[in-house]
Amino acid sequence: MDDYQKQIVISMVQGEAVKGAPMRELTTLRIGGKAELVVFPMDVVSLRSVILFAQDSGIPYLVMGNGSNLLVKDNGIAGIVINLRKGFHALKLVNDLLRAEAGCSLGRFIEYAGANSLSGPEYLIGIPGSVGGALSMNAGAHGKEMKDFIHSVEIMGSDGNIEEIERDNLEFSYRSLRLKKGAVILSVLFKLNREQKQVIDERKSGFLKSRRETQPIDSYSAGCVFKNPQGVSAGRLIEEAGLKGLQMGGAVVSPLHANFILNSGDATAKDVMTLIELMKKRVYEEKGIECELELQIVGED
Ligand SMILES: Cc1cc2nc3c(=O)[nH]c(=O)nc-3n(C[C@H](O)[C@H](O)[C@H](O)COP(=O)(O)OP(=O)(O)OC[C@H]3O[C@@H](n4cnc5c(N)ncnc54)[C@H](O)[C@@H]3O)c2cc1C
């Protein structure tokens, strides 16, 4: 992407645009080289302009929310990173349907639902993602997943057109929603249940307490590194392979939850990727099970 192209994109965006933005500042793992250009569009018109320009010019783009499931490589990201966190965070209640824009934090959405005596998403409390990121990952906890609460999704395709797709026409699987290449989730319409606020609040407190006891939530991480293989906990497999506390440079297998890799402060993406390969190898040798990544690795080699 040359300077002229960057200037064009910057002039198109109603919202902030940063050249050479360090991705470590935009991810919960606090790792990653610079992105050529990060834009924070505030409206659909800017977003569409950026996507169409990128498509026409053959420039790659990556859409992101809170960066809580991403490992960005040390060489950074070529092209445009579209971050929906600053715009796209409105919440609107229409009867019992709640529309949340994709950049809204999951935590704020869950609070808002609870305050309106609407239950369901409190099962996911403590997941530090955005609504769009959580839907794209079909994030889940305590036996519930994003797909369980949704009515429909508003998506902008890579051609700039917007369509509303109903739940039954979406392909969800464990920690995944199949989207067309370059598609951006704009908002999600949730169908929730009426329940007493106090009951919802009690459930939330219980889930938060158990998260605090079982996950290293105050450290830099990107959540679970591996998906749970059928019927087994990846964390347990890693723990039983004796890998808790294993360190590679600044990256450490969490002593609290073995499926979390922590950045102790100065970890590089290379440290994390080396540790991941070692964990996979050792689990396969000890248990004969191949672990599949849940964490998404992006960026340039
Ligand atoms: C401490 C901790 C605990 C966690 N606990 C859980 C847990 O219990 N359960 C769980 O499932 N996950 C958990 N996670 C992982 C992570 O929080 C979730 O996957 C989260 O939903 C990701 O949302 P995000 O906005 O951060 O997405 P990002 O990391 O920004 O992006 C993730 C993926 O979604 C895509 N994406 C983001 N926004 C959009 C959009 N608007 N349109 C299209 N694609 C989009 C990105 O391109 C990328 O492929 C945890 C993470 C941490 C750090």
The ligand as a Gaussian input file, in Angstrom:
#p B3LYP/6-31G(d) Opt

LIG

0 1
 C       -9.237000     -13.457000      29.305000
 C       -9.996000     -13.989000      28.109000
 C      -11.063000     -14.853000      28.288000
 C      -11.760000     -15.368000      27.191000
 N      -12.806000     -16.215000      27.426000
 C      -13.498000     -16.714000      26.379000
 C      -14.598000     -17.616000      26.594000
 O      -14.968000     -17.946000      27.721000
 N      -15.254000     -18.083000      25.493000
 C      -14.897000     -17.734000      24.230000
 O      -15.553000     -18.187000      23.267000
 N      -13.868000     -16.872000      23.989000
 C      -13.155000     -16.354000      25.035000
 N      -12.112000     -15.499000      24.796000
 C      -11.698000     -15.192000      23.414000
 C      -12.311000     -13.889000      22.829000
 O      -12.606000     -12.978000      23.871000
 C      -13.563000     -14.161000      22.029000
 O      -13.305000     -14.958000      20.896000
 C      -14.198000     -12.835000      21.564000
 O      -15.507000     -13.067000      21.242000
 C      -13.474000     -12.177000      20.398000
 O      -14.053000     -10.900000      20.168000
 P      -13.165000      -9.666000      19.662000
 O      -14.065000      -8.524000      19.423000
 O      -12.039000      -9.436000      20.589000
 O      -12.659000     -10.253000      18.274000
 P      -11.233000     -10.001000      17.580000
 O      -10.188000     -10.723000      18.369000
 O      -11.053000      -8.574000      17.304000
 O      -11.472000     -10.800000      16.219000
 C      -11.685000     -12.188000      16.250000
 C      -12.165000     -12.653000      14.861000
 O      -13.442000     -12.063000      14.594000
 C      -13.389000     -11.321000      13.367000
 N      -14.265000     -10.153000      13.547000
 C      -14.230000      -9.255000      14.566000
 N      -15.202000      -8.339000      14.397000
 C      -15.844000      -8.661000      13.248000
 C      -16.929000      -8.076000      12.525000
 N      -17.560000      -6.983000      12.963000
 N      -17.303000      -8.647000      11.365000
 C      -16.680000      -9.760000      10.895000
 N      -15.659000     -10.360000      11.533000
 C      -15.242000      -9.816000      12.713000
 C      -11.921000     -10.953000      13.190000
 O      -11.618000     -10.731000      11.827000
 C      -11.254000     -12.198000      13.726000
 O      -11.270000     -13.204000      12.731000
 C      -11.387000     -14.979000      25.884000
 C      -10.333000     -14.079000      25.701000
 C       -9.636000     -13.592000      26.795000
 C       -8.514000     -12.610000      26.572000

